Amino acid sequence: MTRYLITGAGGMLGQDLQQALLGRAVTALTRAELDISDGSAVGAAVEGHDVVINAAAYTKVDDAETDEATARRVNAQGAEMLARAAVQSGARLVHVSTDYVFDGTATTPYAEDTPTHPVSAYGRTKAEGEAFVRSVAPHSSYIVRGAWLYGAGGPNFAKTMLRLAASHDTVSVVTDQVGQPTWTGDLARQIVALLDADAPAGVYHGTNSGQASWFEFTKAIFAEAGLDPERVLPTDSSAFVRPAPRPAYSVLGHDGWAAAGIAPMRDWRDALHAAAAAGVLTA
């Protein structure tokens, strides 16, 4: 019997991972229950498990610009501790990463083997975490990069837009940032499929297919929620100056799935429709 450990189990992806693994032997530890940067605690938690899925992360992108040390402790040091413990226990490791490891200047989808080039503190710490995983557990680890995540179990862009819709006649959303809206329910199931297939170790891009701007994504959210999409107005990034730079282009390629014999994740529009039907799109 395969025994699974989920770190960051209280987060949006962590909750959906528990659902995707329902009926299996799962230990789910929240951030409060396991500090992944504590080597001794991590070693004790990993022992006895066959698979470790690291969904724990410091994700406060703007705060990381002035507190990179804290972000690094979780995103880089934590990844290293988990990789070392997994190797010692003979467990496979799935490490969840992000599109922020890229600079966003590409014009075609980023391949899995594109060199990382982060432009924010958050991105730097996540890239460091990836490097630790590749170095410590090159033959027994999967790095799965997500992007533009939304789901039922935590704060996210979709919920923010619906909350604004309840209090504003219109919302202005940028058209000059393009990526892949990704339902954490789909990502969780894709991670389980990756493990069940005993796929080769390496990097996989865990995003729904297709692409959209935040503006297009928001119009689709409104439509699925039964709201008038014309209430969504276009603007550009100059209207929203934030401490951390955002990648302008966050479209990730999916060749890794085909090479492993696994179907890539469905189009983001189909995923959004299914998420709405599942009651995910609530403020």
Phi, psi and chi 1 to 4 in degrees:
 res  aa     phi    psi   chi1   chi2   chi3   chi4
   1 MET       -  127.0  178.3  178.0   62.7      -
   2 THR   -77.0  131.4  -58.5      -      -      -
   3 ARG  -110.2  125.7  -64.6  154.8  -61.8 -179.4
   4 TYR  -109.5  140.9  -60.0   82.9      -      -
   5 LEU  -118.8  125.8  170.8   65.2      -      -
   6 ILE  -109.5  122.3  -58.2  170.2      -      -
   7 THR   -98.0  152.9   65.8      -      -      -
   8 GLY    66.6   34.9      -      -      -      -
   9 ALA   -69.5  -16.0      -      -      -      -
  10 GLY   -85.3   -8.8      -      -      -      -
  11 GLY   -79.9  178.9      -      -      -      -
  12 MET   -61.8  -49.5 -170.8  164.4   58.2      -
  13 LEU   -70.4  -39.4  176.7   58.0      -      -
  14 GLY   -57.8  -39.9      -      -      -      -
  15 GLN   -67.0  -40.5  -67.9 -179.3   50.5      -
  16 ASP   -71.4  -30.3  -80.4  -19.1      -      -
  17 LEU   -63.0  -39.3  -78.9  164.6      -      -
  18 GLN   -62.7  -39.1  -68.6  177.5   67.1      -
  19 GLN   -67.5  -40.6  -72.7  -60.6  -49.6      -
  20 ALA   -67.6  -24.3      -      -      -      -
  21 LEU  -104.1   14.9  -70.6  166.1      -      -
  22 LEU   -56.4  134.4 -150.8   59.5      -      -
  23 GLY    92.6   -6.3      -      -      -      -
  24 ARG  -104.3  171.7  -51.9 -164.5 -165.8 -167.3
  25 ALA   -82.0  101.1      -      -      -      -
  26 VAL  -124.6  132.7  175.1      -      -      -
  27 THR  -107.0  120.2  -56.9      -      -      -
  28 ALA  -114.2  114.8      -      -      -      -
  29 LEU  -116.2  127.0  -61.8  178.7      -      -
  30 THR   -80.6  173.1   65.9      -      -      -
  31 ARG   -59.1  -36.8  177.9  176.4   54.9 -174.9
  32 ALA   -69.5  -27.3      -      -      -      -
  33 GLU   -88.5  -22.1  -67.2  166.9  -31.8      -
  34 LEU  -148.0  117.2  176.3   64.6      -      -
  35 ASP   -87.1  107.8  175.6    0.0      -      -
  36 ILE   -70.8   -9.0   63.6  168.9      -      -
  37 SER   -88.5   -3.1   67.5      -      -      -
  38 ASP   -92.7  102.9 -178.4  -24.9      -      -
  39 GLY   -57.0  -43.4      -      -      -      -
  40 SER   -69.3  -40.3   59.5      -      -      -
  41 ALA   -65.5  -39.4      -      -      -      -
  42 VAL   -65.1  -43.7  165.4      -      -      -
  43 GLY   -58.6  -43.0      -      -      -      -
  44 ALA   -67.7  -37.2      -      -      -      -
  45 ALA   -71.3  -38.2      -      -      -      -
  46 VAL   -74.5  -30.5  169.2      -      -      -
  47 GLU   -54.9  132.6 -173.5  175.4   -1.7      -
  48 GLY    89.6    0.6      -      -      -      -
  49 HIS  -108.9  151.1  -66.7   89.8      -      -
  50 ASP   -98.3  -25.4  -54.7  -66.6      -      -
  51 VAL  -136.4  134.4  173.8      -      -      -
  52 VAL  -118.7  126.2  178.1      -      -      -
  53 ILE  -113.7  112.5  -53.5  175.8      -      -
  54 ASN   -93.5   98.5  178.7   30.0      -      -
  55 ALA  -103.9   11.1      -      -      -      -
  56 ALA   -86.4  137.1      -      -      -      -
  57 ALA  -163.6  153.8      -      -      -      -
  58 TYR   -89.4  112.4  179.5  103.0      -      -
  59 THR  -115.7   11.7   57.8      -      -      -
  60 LYS   -79.9   85.9  -61.9  175.4 -178.1  177.0
  61 VAL   -57.5  -45.6  174.6      -      -      -
  62 ASP   -72.7  -41.6  -72.2  -34.0      -      -
  63 ASP   -61.3  -31.3  -70.5   -3.8      -      -
  64 ALA   -63.1  -23.9      -      -      -      -
  65 GLU   -63.1  -29.6  -68.3  -63.4  -51.6      -
  66 THR  -111.8   -0.3   53.1      -      -      -
  67 ASP  -140.4   53.8 -166.8   10.7      -      -
  68 GLU   -65.3  -28.8 -168.5  165.8   -9.8      -
  69 ALA   -62.8  -42.1      -      -      -      -
  70 THR   -67.1  -42.7  -61.0      -      -      -
  71 ALA   -60.6  -41.5      -      -      -      -
  72 ARG   -65.9  -36.8  179.1  172.1  -70.3  109.8
  73 ARG   -59.5  -40.4 -177.3  176.7   62.6   79.3
  74 VAL   -84.2  -52.8  178.3      -      -      -
  75 ASN   -75.7  -30.4  -65.6  -18.7      -      -
  76 ALA  -106.6  -57.9      -      -      -      -
  77 GLN   -62.7  -40.8 -176.6 -179.3  -29.1      -
  78 GLY   -62.2  -41.7      -      -      -      -
  79 ALA   -62.3  -40.9      -      -      -      -
  80 GLU   -63.7  -44.1 -179.7 -174.9   15.0      -
  81 MET   -61.9  -42.3  -66.2  -60.8  102.3      -
  82 LEU   -66.9  -40.4  -77.2  166.2      -      -
  83 ALA   -63.3  -43.4      -      -      -      -
  84 ARG   -64.7  -42.9  -66.9 -167.3 -176.7  -76.7
  85 ALA   -67.2  -38.2      -      -      -      -
  86 ALA   -65.1  -43.1      -      -      -      -
  87 VAL   -62.8  -43.3  167.9      -      -      -
  88 GLN   -62.9  -35.0 -174.9  172.5   -4.0      -
  89 SER   -90.5   -5.2  -65.6      -      -      -
  90 GLY    73.5   25.6      -      -      -      -
  91 ALA   -97.1  150.4      -      -      -      -
  92 ARG   -80.2  146.8  -70.2 -175.4  -67.7  166.5
  93 LEU  -121.3  130.2  171.0   65.8      -      -
  94 VAL  -108.3  117.4  178.0      -      -      -
  95 HIS  -109.8  119.4  174.4   65.7      -      -
  96 VAL   -86.4  123.5  179.7      -      -      -
  97 SER  -118.9 -152.5 -168.1      -      -      -
  98 THR  -152.8  157.7  173.4      -      -      -
  99 ASP   -65.8  -16.9   60.5  -55.7      -      -
 100 TYR   -68.4   -4.1  -84.5   73.9      -      -
 101 VAL   -74.4   -9.9  -60.6      -      -      -
 102 PHE  -105.2  161.8  -61.1  121.8      -      -
 103 ASP   -88.8  -10.9   59.0   15.4      -      -
 104 GLY    80.4   15.2      -      -      -      -
 105 THR   -96.5   -1.6   60.8      -      -      -
 106 ALA   -70.3  164.4      -      -      -      -
 107 THR  -123.2   -4.1   54.2      -      -      -
 108 THR  -130.4  157.5   56.5      -      -      -
 109 PRO   -54.3  137.9  -29.3   37.5      -      -
 110 TYR   -69.2  126.1  -75.8   97.2      -      -
 111 ALA   -75.2  159.1      -      -      -      -
 112 GLU   -60.5  -29.6  -70.3   85.4  -10.6      -
 113 ASP   -98.2   10.7   60.3   -3.0      -      -
 114 THR   -63.4  130.8  -58.5      -      -      -
 115 PRO   -57.6  138.9  -24.7   34.5      -      -
 116 THR   -73.5  150.3   59.4      -      -      -
 117 HIS  -155.9   72.5 -173.2 -121.4      -      -
 118 PRO   -70.3  151.1   25.5  -33.4      -      -
 119 VAL  -119.5    5.1  -66.9      -      -      -
 120 SER  -129.7  162.6   66.0      -      -      -
 121 ALA   -61.9  -43.7      -      -      -      -
 122 TYR   -57.6  -48.2  167.1   68.7      -      -
 123 GLY   -61.1  -39.1      -      -      -      -
 124 ARG   -62.5  -43.7  -75.9 -168.6  -64.0  -88.1
 125 THR   -69.0  -33.6   63.1      -      -      -
 126 LYS   -71.2  -37.1  -68.9  -63.3  -73.0 -175.1
 127 ALA   -65.2  -37.7      -      -      -      -
 128 GLU   -63.5  -41.2  -71.4  172.4   27.9      -
 129 GLY   -60.9  -43.8      -      -      -      -
 130 GLU   -58.1  -44.7  -73.1 -168.7    8.8      -
 131 ALA   -62.1  -40.0      -      -      -      -
 132 PHE   -62.4  -45.2  -81.9  131.1      -      -
 133 VAL   -62.2  -45.0  170.0      -      -      -
 134 ARG   -63.3  -37.1  -80.0 -167.0  -65.0  -93.1
 135 SER   -73.7  -43.0  173.8      -      -      -
 136 VAL   -82.2  -38.6  174.1      -      -      -
 137 ALA  -131.9   58.7      -      -      -      -
 138 PRO   -65.2  -26.7   25.7  -35.5      -      -
 139 HIS  -105.3   -1.3  -53.8  -60.0      -      -
 140 SER  -135.1   21.4   57.2      -      -      -
 141 SER  -131.1  152.1   65.3      -      -      -
 142 TYR  -120.8  130.3  -54.7  102.6      -      -
 143 ILE  -103.8  117.0  -66.1  168.8      -      -
 144 VAL  -114.5  112.7  179.4      -      -      -
 145 ARG   -91.7  122.0  -65.4  179.5  179.9  133.4
 146 GLY  -101.8  173.9      -      -      -      -
 147 ALA  -164.9  147.6      -      -      -      -
 148 TRP    50.2   49.9  -70.1   31.9      -      -
 149 LEU   -77.9  141.6  -59.5 -177.2      -      -
 150 TYR  -142.7  153.9   66.3   92.9      -      -
 151 GLY  -176.0 -178.2      -      -      -      -
 152 ALA   -78.3  -25.3      -      -      -      -
 153 GLY   -92.9   14.0      -      -      -      -
 154 GLY  -174.3  174.4      -      -      -      -
 155 PRO   -66.7  143.0   24.2  -32.7      -      -
 156 ASN  -164.6  173.6   58.7   74.2      -      -
 157 PHE   -59.3  -45.2  179.0   83.4      -      -
 158 ALA   -59.2  -44.7      -      -      -      -
 159 LYS   -65.3  -38.2  -72.4 -173.1  176.5 -175.6
 160 THR   -62.0  -44.2  -62.6      -      -      -
 161 MET   -63.2  -41.1  -68.6  -58.6  101.3      -
 162 LEU   -68.7  -34.4  -68.7  174.2      -      -
 163 ARG   -66.3  -41.1 -170.9  170.4   63.0 -110.0
 164 LEU   -66.2  -35.0  -71.4  173.8      -      -
 165 ALA   -62.3  -28.8      -      -      -      -
 166 ALA   -75.3  -18.1      -      -      -      -
 167 SER  -122.9   -5.2   57.3      -      -      -
 168 HIS  -130.1  144.8  -66.7   68.1      -      -
 169 ASP   -68.8  -37.6  -68.7  -25.9      -      -
 170 THR  -136.0  159.5   62.3      -      -      -
 171 VAL  -129.7  139.2  -65.7      -      -      -
 172 SER  -103.0  128.1  -63.6      -      -      -
 173 VAL  -134.6  144.4 -172.5      -      -      -
 174 VAL   -73.8  144.4  -60.5      -      -      -
 175 THR  -103.3   -9.9   60.6      -      -      -
 176 ASP  -102.4   17.4   57.3   -6.4      -      -
 177 GLN  -123.8  125.0  -67.5  176.6   24.1      -
 178 VAL  -122.1  135.5  176.6      -      -      -
 179 GLY  -159.5 -155.1      -      -      -      -
 180 GLN  -128.9   96.0  -67.8  161.3  -48.1      -
 181 PRO   -54.6  131.2  -23.4   34.5      -      -
 182 THR  -134.1  122.6  -61.8      -      -      -
 183 TRP   -78.0  127.3 -179.3   20.4      -      -
 184 THR   -63.7  -24.8   50.5      -      -      -
 185 GLY   -62.7  -43.1      -      -      -      -
 186 ASP   -66.8  -43.0  -86.5    9.4      -      -
 187 LEU   -62.7  -42.0  176.2   53.1      -      -
 188 ALA   -60.8  -45.2      -      -      -      -
 189 ARG   -66.5  -33.3  -73.6 -176.4  -74.2  -88.1
 190 GLN   -68.6  -37.7 -169.2   77.9   -8.8      -
 191 ILE   -63.3  -41.7  -71.7  171.5      -      -
 192 VAL   -64.8  -40.0  174.2      -      -      -
 193 ALA   -62.8  -38.9      -      -      -      -
 194 LEU   -60.2  -45.6  178.4   70.9      -      -
 195 LEU   -68.9  -42.9  -69.9  163.4      -      -
 196 ASP   -64.2  -29.8  -73.7   -9.3      -      -
 197 ALA   -80.9   -6.9      -      -      -      -
 198 ASP    50.6   46.9 -162.2   19.7      -      -
 199 ALA   -66.0  159.2      -      -      -      -
 200 PRO   -60.6  146.5  -20.2   31.6      -      -
 201 ALA   -61.2  153.1      -      -      -      -
 202 GLY   146.1 -161.8      -      -      -      -
 203 VAL  -101.5  133.9  178.4      -      -      -
 204 TYR  -131.9  144.5  -65.4   83.4      -      -
 205 HIS  -100.4  107.4  -75.4  160.9      -      -
 206 GLY   -91.7   66.8      -      -      -      -
 207 THR  -128.9  150.1   51.2      -      -      -
 208 ASN   -64.2  152.6  -78.5  119.0      -      -
 209 SER   -75.1  170.4  -60.1      -      -      -
 210 GLY    82.0 -169.4      -      -      -      -
 211 GLN  -156.4  160.1   65.6  179.7   57.6      -
 212 ALA  -160.7  156.6      -      -      -      -
 213 SER   -83.7  165.1   66.6      -      -      -
 214 TRP   -58.7  -36.0  -73.0  115.5      -      -
 215 PHE   -60.5  -48.7  171.0   72.0      -      -
 216 GLU   -64.7  -39.3  -68.2  167.2  -34.6      -
 217 PHE   -62.1  -43.6 -178.6   32.2      -      -
 218 THR   -65.8  -41.9  -54.4      -      -      -
 219 LYS   -59.7  -38.8  -73.7  177.4   74.8   74.4
 220 ALA   -68.3  -38.1      -      -      -      -
 221 ILE   -60.6  -47.5  -68.5  167.3      -      -
 222 PHE   -59.2  -45.0  -88.5   49.6      -      -
 223 ALA   -62.1  -43.4      -      -      -      -
 224 GLU   -66.9  -29.7  -70.7  -70.2   -8.3      -
 225 ALA   -86.8    3.0      -      -      -      -
 226 GLY    78.7   20.4      -      -      -      -
 227 LEU  -102.7  162.4  -56.7  171.9      -      -
 228 ASP   -76.7  114.4 -178.4    3.8      -      -
 229 PRO   -63.0  -19.9  -19.7   32.1      -      -
 230 GLU   -69.5  -11.0  -63.9  -54.2  -47.8      -
 231 ARG   -74.3  -10.1  -67.3  172.1   58.6 -168.0
 232 VAL   -92.4  120.9 -176.2      -      -      -
 233 LEU  -109.9  143.6  -53.8  179.3      -      -
 234 PRO   -80.7  144.2   29.9  -34.1      -      -
 235 THR  -149.3 -171.8 -173.5      -      -      -
 236 ASP  -131.1  175.3   60.0   42.6      -      -
 237 SER   -65.1  -19.5  -62.5      -      -      -
 238 SER   -65.0  -18.9   64.4      -      -      -
 239 ALA   -80.8  -11.9      -      -      -      -
 240 PHE  -132.5   81.8  -62.5   95.9      -      -
 241 VAL   -81.4  122.6  178.3      -      -      -
 242 ARG  -128.4  158.4  -58.8  161.4   98.4  177.7
 243 PRO   -58.5  -40.2  -25.2   34.6      -      -
 244 ALA  -102.0  134.0      -      -      -      -
 245 PRO   -67.0  143.8   23.5  -31.2      -      -
 246 ARG  -105.5  137.3  -95.4   61.6  176.5  175.4
 247 PRO   -61.6  132.0  -19.2   30.9      -      -
 248 ALA   -74.0  -26.6      -      -      -      -
 249 TYR  -132.6  113.0 -175.9   83.7      -      -
 250 SER  -126.2   44.5  -72.1      -      -      -
 251 VAL   -94.7  124.2 -179.5      -      -      -
 252 LEU  -108.1  138.7  -53.5 -176.5      -      -
 253 GLY   -78.7  158.7      -      -      -      -
 254 HIS  -123.3   25.0  -63.5  140.5      -      -
 255 ASP   -63.1  -28.3  -71.9  -12.1      -      -
 256 GLY   -59.3  -35.9      -      -      -      -
 257 TRP   -66.7  -44.1  -60.9  113.0      -      -
 258 ALA   -62.2  -41.3      -      -      -      -
 259 ALA   -62.8  -29.2      -      -      -      -
 260 ALA   -90.5   -2.0      -      -      -      -
 261 GLY    76.9   26.0      -      -      -      -
 262 ILE  -118.9  135.7  -58.0  170.3      -      -
 263 ALA   -66.4  138.6      -      -      -      -
 264 PRO   -67.5  167.6   25.5  -33.3      -      -
 265 MET   -69.3  149.9  -67.0  163.1   64.0      -
 266 ARG   -66.4  169.1   59.2 -175.8  159.4  179.5
 267 ASP   -58.8  144.8 -173.0   87.9      -      -
 268 TRP   -61.2  -31.0   71.5  -92.0      -      -
 269 ARG   -67.7  -42.4  -62.7  169.4 -168.9   82.1
 270 ASP   -64.5  -39.4  -64.2  -28.8      -      -
 271 ALA   -65.3  -41.8      -      -      -      -
 272 LEU   -63.4  -40.8 -177.6   66.4      -      -
 273 HIS   -62.5  -43.1 -176.3   68.6      -      -
 274 ALA   -67.4  -37.8      -      -      -      -
 275 ALA   -64.8  -40.1      -      -      -      -
 276 ALA   -64.0  -41.9      -      -      -      -
 277 ALA   -64.6  -27.8      -      -      -      -
 278 ALA   -86.5    2.7      -      -      -      -
 279 GLY    82.5   18.4      -      -      -      -
 280 VAL   -76.1  -32.6  170.4      -      -      -
 281 LEU   -83.9   74.7  -63.6 -174.3      -      -
 282 THR  -127.6  146.6   59.4      -      -      -
 283 ALA   -72.4      -      -      -      -      -
